[in-house]
Amino acid sequence: MNITIKEITLFHVAMPLVREFETSSHKKSFIEHILVRAVDREGFVGWGECASPSDPYFCYESTETCWLILENYLVPSLLGATWETPSAAMALGHVNGHPFAHAAIEMSCWDLYAQHLGQPLADALGGTAREVDAGVSLGIEASIDALLDVVALHVDDGYRRVKLKIAPGWDVEPCRAVRSTFPDIALQVDANAGFENTDSSTNVFERLDALGLLMIEQPFHQDDLVAHAALQVRLDTPLCLDESITSIEAARTALVLEACRVVNIKVSRLGGLGHARDVHDFCRESNVPVWCGGMHEFGVGRAANLALASLPGFLFPSDLSGSKKYFAQDLVTPEIVAHEGRVVVPRLKPGIGVDVVMERVEAHVVRMSQHYAEPPRRGETQ
Ligand code: MG
């Protein structure tokens, strides 16, 4: 199979969140992601989503750096080139780092590739699950009472697991309150690397260890695998790494050091679906369970995450809630919906399996740019 992309359009889209979201690193009230629309010579349309946070707090990338890398490097390298697989497509335009920008364009290549195969993306990736267990990730709240209200809302909605964001000063007490109010729920916490590697931090995690948590995610700085390994031996609760797992090499190092017992796989952080699948395969061979993390994706990225999470090593509930938790109306149809704590993997048609509603994109677009393998002829609009 030979695929040649003749046209790529980038859309910088900003949508308000239905509820402000706060973590140990920052607070956000809207999401601005870049959508990639790639059209090939046969007329297939592939979509990708760059899920970088607006500003460089979670990682060094931002919407602006992603726009620059996509526009100046990744889009020009792909236009007009012929490739057979998404990994071959990405080899055409390698730049050092910038995984969120890479992931966006790679996702559009996977969408095209799966359509050429005539398969849903999940099948093209080797996924088997028909549905994925949905977990919900809840931000830092103004008070413990407010947190308990939000947890109750999502437990009533049937979510299979609740994850609480924690930060120094918002750690043991809110978690203890949630655990005593909801003694039976699957509960885990995420520190987003917000703690210093000190004795007092270790004490916080030892007290959290007594709460019967599913896992404790990313306590320390992403580069400090040794600190995570030292903490893991003191705890019964498995540590999970997120920000630290930037590549298959980082995953190997983390497992060799026994710095975690669970891995959070994010398509964006790993630079695309192919690398995310590689980390999944490696963890599965190593008997380390994984789950799929999210970056508050719109429907395009959310559908791709669902396809990935249908692979057999995804053994814990993933951050794949229904779109309505985040947005009044998502950009795609059918909207992604959680029902009794499960989300169906899109398989109704080849590719990512959802349609982007252009009127909704246009209603929220901040800027767009179009790029052609050859300049459009007079009278040609796209
Ligand atoms: Mg995380």
Residues whose N, C-alpha, C, O or C-beta is under 5 A from the ligand:
A	BS01	MG	D190 D242
